[in-house]
Amino acid sequence: MSKQDLRGLLEYLAKSLVDHPEEVVVEEYHSGGQVQLDLKVSQEDIGRVIGKHGRVANSLRALLKVVAARNGTRVAMDVVDLE
């Protein structure tokens, strides 16, 4: 799975969690061997992707890190609301 697939994976997972999947946007930044993914969702859906005590967001991060580790890359993910 390539770096581009990390973005697609996060987008797919987020769209399956939210009520407004058309508003899910994933921005990708590269810095050396690390990929930074910013997940943007509507204000109404931000609680769904964060979850209680951040459990959903942490699970998403764990999945992304496993996939990235197989490619020898590092990944970081942040959840932000659409402005």
N, CA, C and O atoms as a GROMACS GRO file, in nm:
protein
  332
    1MET      N    1   0.085  -0.117   0.000
    1MET     CA    2   0.000   0.000   0.000
    1MET      C    3   0.090   0.124   0.000
    1MET      O    4   0.182   0.133   0.080
    2SER      N    5   0.063   0.218  -0.088
    2SER     CA    6   0.148   0.336  -0.102
    2SER      C    7   0.102   0.448  -0.009
    2SER      O    8   0.002   0.435   0.061
    3LYS      N    9   0.178   0.558  -0.010
    3LYS     CA   10   0.141   0.673   0.071
    3LYS      C   11   0.006   0.728   0.029
    3LYS      O   12  -0.072   0.773   0.114
    4GLN      N   13  -0.024   0.725  -0.100
    4GLN     CA   14  -0.152   0.772  -0.150
    4GLN      C   15  -0.265   0.687  -0.092
    4GLN      O   16  -0.374   0.738  -0.066
    5ASP      N   17  -0.239   0.560  -0.072
    5ASP     CA   18  -0.340   0.472  -0.017
    5ASP      C   19  -0.372   0.504   0.129
    5ASP      O   20  -0.483   0.476   0.175
    6LEU      N   21  -0.277   0.561   0.202
    6LEU     CA   22  -0.303   0.603   0.339
    6LEU      C   23  -0.414   0.708   0.340
    6LEU      O   24  -0.505   0.703   0.423
    7ARG      N   25  -0.404   0.801   0.249
    7ARG     CA   26  -0.506   0.906   0.238
    7ARG      C   27  -0.641   0.845   0.202
    7ARG      O   28  -0.743   0.879   0.262
    8GLY      N   29  -0.642   0.754   0.106
    8GLY     CA   30  -0.765   0.688   0.064
    8GLY      C   31  -0.826   0.605   0.176
    8GLY      O   32  -0.947   0.602   0.192
    9LEU      N   33  -0.741   0.536   0.251
    9LEU     CA   34  -0.788   0.455   0.363
    9LEU      C   35  -0.855   0.542   0.468
    9LEU      O   36  -0.964   0.510   0.516
   10LEU      N   37  -0.791   0.653   0.506
   10LEU     CA   38  -0.848   0.742   0.605
   10LEU      C   39  -0.980   0.802   0.556
   10LEU      O   40  -1.076   0.814   0.632
   11GLU      N   41  -0.984   0.840   0.429
   11GLU     CA   42  -1.106   0.897   0.372
   11GLU      C   43  -1.219   0.795   0.374
   11GLU      O   44  -1.332   0.828   0.410
   12TYR      N   45  -1.190   0.673   0.337
   12TYR     CA   46  -1.291   0.566   0.337
   12TYR      C   47  -1.344   0.540   0.478
   12TYR      O   48  -1.465   0.531   0.498
   13LEU      N   49  -1.254   0.528   0.574
   13LEU     CA   50  -1.296   0.502   0.712
   13LEU      C   51  -1.379   0.616   0.768
   13LEU      O   52  -1.480   0.594   0.834
   14ALA      N   53  -1.335   0.740   0.742
   14ALA     CA   54  -1.407   0.855   0.795
   14ALA      C   55  -1.546   0.867   0.733
   14ALA      O   56  -1.643   0.897   0.803
   15LYS      N   57  -1.556   0.844   0.603
   15LYS     CA   58  -1.686   0.854   0.537
   15LYS      C   59  -1.784   0.749   0.589
   15LYS      O   60  -1.905   0.772   0.589
   16SER      N   61  -1.733   0.636   0.632
   16SER     CA   62  -1.822   0.533   0.686
   16SER      C   63  -1.868   0.565   0.828
   16SER      O   64  -1.964   0.504   0.876
   17LEU      N   65  -1.803   0.659   0.895
   17LEU     CA   66  -1.838   0.694   1.033
   17LEU      C   67  -1.934   0.811   1.045
   17LEU      O   68  -2.011   0.818   1.141
   18VAL      N   69  -1.932   0.903   0.949
   18VAL     CA   70  -2.002   1.031   0.965
   18VAL      C   71  -2.140   1.031   0.900
   18VAL      O   72  -2.173   0.943   0.820
   19ASP      N   73  -2.221   1.131   0.936
   19ASP     CA   74  -2.353   1.149   0.878
   19ASP      C   75  -2.347   1.227   0.747
   19ASP      O   76  -2.438   1.217   0.664
   20HIS      N   77  -2.241   1.305   0.727
   20HIS     CA   78  -2.226   1.388   0.606
   20HIS      C   79  -2.097   1.349   0.534
   20HIS      O   80  -1.998   1.423   0.540
   21PRO      N   81  -2.096   1.233   0.466
   21PRO     CA   82  -1.972   1.187   0.403
   21PRO      C   83  -1.923   1.276   0.290
   21PRO      O   84  -1.805   1.273   0.255
   22GLU      N   85  -2.012   1.355   0.232
   22GLU     CA   86  -1.971   1.444   0.122
   22GLU      C   87  -1.884   1.558   0.172
   22GLU      O   88  -1.819   1.625   0.091
   23GLU      N   89  -1.881   1.582   0.302
   23GLU     CA   90  -1.801   1.691   0.358
   23GLU      C   91  -1.667   1.645   0.415
   23GLU      O   92  -1.594   1.725   0.474
   24VAL      N   93  -1.635   1.518   0.399
   24VAL     CA   94  -1.507   1.466   0.448
   24VAL      C   95  -1.396   1.506   0.351
   24VAL      O   96  -1.405   1.482   0.231
   25VAL      N   97  -1.293   1.569   0.405
   25VAL     CA   98  -1.177   1.611   0.326
   25VAL      C   99  -1.052   1.565   0.399
   25VAL      O  100  -1.039   1.585   0.520
   26VAL      N  101  -0.960   1.504   0.326
   26VAL     CA  102  -0.832   1.464   0.384
   26VAL      C  103  -0.721   1.540   0.312
   26VAL      O  104  -0.703   1.526   0.191
   27GLU      N  105  -0.647   1.620   0.388
   27GLU     CA  106  -0.532   1.692   0.332
   27GLU      C  107  -0.406   1.618   0.372
   27GLU      O  108  -0.394   1.568   0.484
   28GLU      N  109  -0.312   1.612   0.280
   28GLU     CA  110  -0.190   1.533   0.299
   28GLU      C  111  -0.068   1.621   0.282
   28GLU      O  112  -0.058   1.697   0.186
   29TYR      N  113   0.025   1.611   0.376
   29TYR     CA  114   0.151   1.684   0.371
   29TYR      C  115   0.265   1.585   0.391
   29TYR      O  116   0.253   1.490   0.469
   30HIS      N  117   0.374   1.607   0.320
   30HIS     CA  118   0.491   1.518   0.331
   30HIS      C  119   0.608   1.596   0.390
   30HIS      O  120   0.634   1.710   0.353
   31SER      N  121   0.678   1.531   0.480
   31SER     CA  122   0.796   1.589   0.541
   31SER      C  123   0.897   1.478   0.563
   31SER      O  124   0.888   1.403   0.661
   32GLY      N  125   0.991   1.467   0.474
   32GLY     CA  126   1.090   1.360   0.484
   32GLY      C  127   1.022   1.225   0.469
   32GLY      O  128   0.956   1.200   0.369
   33GLY      N  129   1.037   1.139   0.569
   33GLY     CA  130   0.975   1.007   0.565
   33GLY      C  131   0.843   1.001   0.637
   33GLY      O  132   0.790   0.892   0.662
   34GLN      N  133   0.787   1.118   0.671
   34GLN     CA  134   0.660   1.119   0.745
   34GLN      C  135   0.550   1.182   0.661
   34GLN      O  136   0.573   1.276   0.585
   35VAL      N  137   0.431   1.127   0.678
   35VAL     CA  138   0.311   1.179   0.612
   35VAL      C  139   0.219   1.234   0.720
   35VAL      O  140   0.189   1.166   0.818
   36GLN      N  141   0.176   1.358   0.702
   36GLN     CA  142   0.081   1.423   0.794
   36GLN      C  143  -0.054   1.427   0.724
   36GLN      O  144  -0.066   1.484   0.615
   37LEU      N  145  -0.156   1.368   0.786
   37LEU     CA  146  -0.290   1.368   0.731
   37LEU      C  147  -0.381   1.451   0.821
   37LEU      O  148  -0.388   1.426   0.941
   38ASP      N  149  -0.449   1.549   0.763
   38ASP     CA  150  -0.547   1.629   0.836
   38ASP      C  151  -0.685   1.588   0.790
   38ASP      O  152  -0.719   1.603   0.673
   39LEU      N  153  -0.764   1.535   0.881
   39LEU     CA  154  -0.900   1.492   0.851
   39LEU      C  155  -0.994   1.605   0.886
   39LEU      O  156  -1.004   1.646   1.002
   40LYS      N  157  -1.065   1.656   0.786
   40LYS     CA  158  -1.161   1.764   0.807
   40LYS      C  159  -1.301   1.709   0.788
   40LYS      O  160  -1.332   1.647   0.686
   41VAL      N  161  -1.385   1.731   0.887
   41VAL     CA  162  -1.524   1.688   0.884
   41VAL      C  163  -1.611   1.804   0.929
   41VAL      O  164  -1.562   1.902   0.985
   42SER      N  165  -1.742   1.793   0.904
   42SER     CA  166  -1.833   1.900   0.946
   42SER      C  167  -1.838   1.907   1.098
   42SER      O  168  -1.804   1.811   1.168
   43GLN      N  169  -1.881   2.021   1.148
   43GLN     CA  170  -1.889   2.043   1.293
   43GLN      C  171  -1.980   1.940   1.359
   43GLN      O  172  -1.954   1.898   1.472
   44GLU      N  173  -2.085   1.898   1.290
   44GLU     CA  174  -2.179   1.801   1.345
   44GLU      C  175  -2.117   1.662   1.360
   44GLU      O  176  -2.158   1.584   1.447
   45ASP      N  177  -2.019   1.630   1.278
   45ASP     CA  178  -1.960   1.497   1.276
   45ASP      C  179  -1.830   1.484   1.353
   45ASP      O  180  -1.777   1.373   1.367
   46ILE      N  181  -1.778   1.594   1.403
   46ILE     CA  182  -1.646   1.588   1.467
   46ILE      C  183  -1.646   1.495   1.590
   46ILE      O  184  -1.546   1.428   1.616
   47GLY      N  185  -1.756   1.491   1.662
   47GLY     CA  186  -1.764   1.403   1.778
   47GLY      C  187  -1.764   1.256   1.740
   47GLY      O  188  -1.715   1.172   1.815
   48ARG      N  189  -1.819   1.226   1.623
   48ARG     CA  190  -1.823   1.086   1.577
   48ARG      C  191  -1.684   1.034   1.543
   48ARG      O  192  -1.654   0.918   1.571
   49VAL      N  193  -1.598   1.118   1.484
   49VAL     CA  194  -1.465   1.070   1.446
   49VAL      C  195  -1.366   1.080   1.560
   49VAL      O  196  -1.260   1.017   1.556
   50ILE      N  197  -1.398   1.158   1.664
   50ILE     CA  198  -1.312   1.161   1.781
   50ILE      C  199  -1.352   1.051   1.878
   50ILE      O  200  -1.267   0.979   1.930
   51GLY      N  201  -1.482   1.038   1.904
   51GLY     CA  202  -1.531   0.934   1.994
   51GLY      C  203  -1.511   0.970   2.140
   51GLY      O  204  -1.446   1.070   2.172
   52LYS      N  205  -1.566   0.888   2.228
   52LYS     CA  206  -1.551   0.911   2.371
   52LYS      C  207  -1.405   0.895   2.412
   52LYS      O  208  -1.341   0.794   2.385
   53HIS      N  209  -1.355   0.998   2.477
   53HIS     CA  210  -1.216   0.999   2.525
   53HIS      C  211  -1.116   0.980   2.411
   53HIS      O  212  -1.004   0.936   2.435
   54GLY      N  213  -1.155   1.011   2.287
   54GLY     CA  214  -1.064   1.002   2.173
   54GLY      C  215  -1.040   0.862   2.123
   54GLY      O  216  -0.944   0.839   2.049
   55ARG      N  217  -1.124   0.768   2.160
   55ARG     CA  218  -1.100   0.628   2.124
   55ARG      C  219  -1.108   0.602   1.974
   55ARG      O  220  -1.027   0.527   1.920
   56VAL      N  221  -1.206   0.662   1.906
   56VAL     CA  222  -1.220   0.640   1.762
   56VAL      C  223  -1.100   0.699   1.688
   56VAL      O  224  -1.042   0.635   1.600
   57ALA      N  225  -1.064   0.822   1.723
   57ALA     CA  226  -0.949   0.887   1.659
   57ALA      C  227  -0.820   0.808   1.684
   57ALA      O  228  -0.739   0.791   1.593
   58ASN      N  229  -0.802   0.760   1.805
   58ASN     CA  230  -0.683   0.680   1.835
   58ASN      C  231  -0.683   0.548   1.759
   58ASN      O  232  -0.577   0.499   1.720
   59SER      N  233  -0.799   0.489   1.739
   59SER     CA  234  -0.807   0.366   1.660
   59SER      C  235  -0.772   0.393   1.514
   59SER      O  236  -0.704   0.313   1.451
   60LEU      N  237  -0.820   0.505   1.461
   60LEU     CA  238  -0.785   0.542   1.324
   60LEU      C  239  -0.634   0.562   1.311
   60LEU      O  240  -0.573   0.516   1.215
   61ARG      N  241  -0.575   0.628   1.408
   61ARG     CA  242  -0.429   0.650   1.407
   61ARG      C  243  -0.354   0.517   1.411
   61ARG      O  244  -0.254   0.499   1.342
   62ALA      N  245  -0.403   0.424   1.493
   62ALA     CA  246  -0.336   0.294   1.504
   62ALA      C  247  -0.342   0.218   1.372
   62ALA      O  248  -0.242   0.160   1.330
   63LEU      N  249  -0.457   0.219   1.306
   63LEU     CA  250  -0.468   0.153   1.176
   63LEU      C  251  -0.374   0.215   1.074
   63LEU      O  252  -0.306   0.143   0.999
   64LEU      N  253  -0.369   0.347   1.070
   64LEU     CA  254  -0.282   0.415   0.975
   64LEU      C  255  -0.135   0.385   1.003
   64LEU      O  256  -0.057   0.366   0.910
   65LYS      N  257  -0.098   0.379   1.131
   65LYS     CA  258   0.042   0.351   1.165
   65LYS      C  259   0.083   0.210   1.125
   65LYS      O  260   0.197   0.188   1.082
   66VAL      N  261  -0.008   0.114   1.138
   66VAL     CA  262   0.023  -0.023   1.097
   66VAL      C  263   0.047  -0.030   0.947
   66VAL      O  264   0.144  -0.092   0.901
   67VAL      N  265  -0.042   0.033   0.871
   67VAL     CA  266  -0.028   0.031   0.725
   67VAL      C  267   0.099   0.105   0.683
   67VAL      O  268   0.171   0.059   0.595
   68ALA      N  269   0.126   0.219   0.746
   68ALA     CA  270   0.245   0.298   0.712
   68ALA      C  271   0.373   0.222   0.747
   68ALA      O  272   0.471   0.229   0.673
   69ALA      N  273   0.373   0.151   0.858
   69ALA     CA  274   0.493   0.078   0.901
   69ALA      C  275   0.529  -0.030   0.799
   69ALA      O  276   0.647  -0.059   0.779
   70ARG      N  277   0.430  -0.088   0.736
   70ARG     CA  278   0.458  -0.189   0.633
   70ARG      C  279   0.531  -0.128   0.513
   70ARG      O  280   0.603  -0.198   0.442
   71ASN      N  281   0.511   0.002   0.491
   71ASN     CA  282   0.576   0.072   0.381
   71ASN      C  283   0.706   0.140   0.424
   71ASN      O  284   0.773   0.204   0.343
   72GLY      N  285   0.740   0.126   0.551
   72GLY     CA  286   0.862   0.191   0.600
   72GLY      C  287   0.847   0.341   0.613
   72GLY      O  288   0.946   0.414   0.600
   73THR      N  289   0.728   0.387   0.638
   73THR     CA  290   0.704   0.530   0.653
   73THR      C  291   0.634   0.556   0.785
   73THR      O  292   0.584   0.463   0.849
   74ARG      N  293   0.630   0.681   0.825
   74ARG     CA  294   0.560   0.719   0.948
   74ARG      C  295   0.442   0.807   0.911
   74ARG      O  296   0.446   0.878   0.810
   75VAL      N  297   0.338   0.801   0.992
   75VAL     CA  298   0.218   0.880   0.964
   75VAL      C  299   0.166   0.942   1.093
   75VAL      O  300   0.174   0.884   1.201
   76ALA      N  301   0.113   1.063   1.078
   76ALA     CA  302   0.047   1.132   1.188
   76ALA      C  303  -0.087   1.182   1.136
   76ALA      O  304  -0.098   1.222   1.020
   77MET      N  305  -0.189   1.180   1.222
   77MET     CA  306  -0.322   1.220   1.180
   77MET      C  307  -0.383   1.314   1.282
   77MET      O  308  -0.376   1.288   1.402
   78ASP      N  309  -0.443   1.423   1.235
   78ASP     CA  310  -0.514   1.518   1.320
   78ASP      C  311  -0.656   1.534   1.267
   78ASP      O  312  -0.680   1.525   1.146
   79VAL      N  313  -0.749   1.557   1.358
   79VAL     CA  314  -0.889   1.580   1.322
   79VAL      C  315  -0.918   1.728   1.340
   79VAL      O  316  -0.896   1.783   1.448
   80VAL      N  317  -0.968   1.793   1.235
   80VAL     CA  318  -1.005   1.934   1.240
   80VAL      C  319  -1.144   1.950   1.180
   80VAL      O  320  -1.186   1.870   1.097
   81ASP      N  321  -1.214   2.054   1.223
   81ASP     CA  322  -1.348   2.077   1.166
   81ASP      C  323  -1.338   2.169   1.045
   81ASP      O  324  -1.244   2.247   1.034
   82LEU      N  325  -1.435   2.159   0.955
   82LEU     CA  326  -1.440   2.244   0.837
   82LEU      C  327  -1.469   2.386   0.881
   82LEU      O  328  -1.547   2.409   0.974
   83GLU      N  329  -1.407   2.480   0.816
   83GLU     CA  330  -1.428   2.622   0.852
   83GLU      C  331  -1.501   2.693   0.743
   83GLU      O  332  -1.528   2.813   0.756
   0.00000   0.00000   0.00000
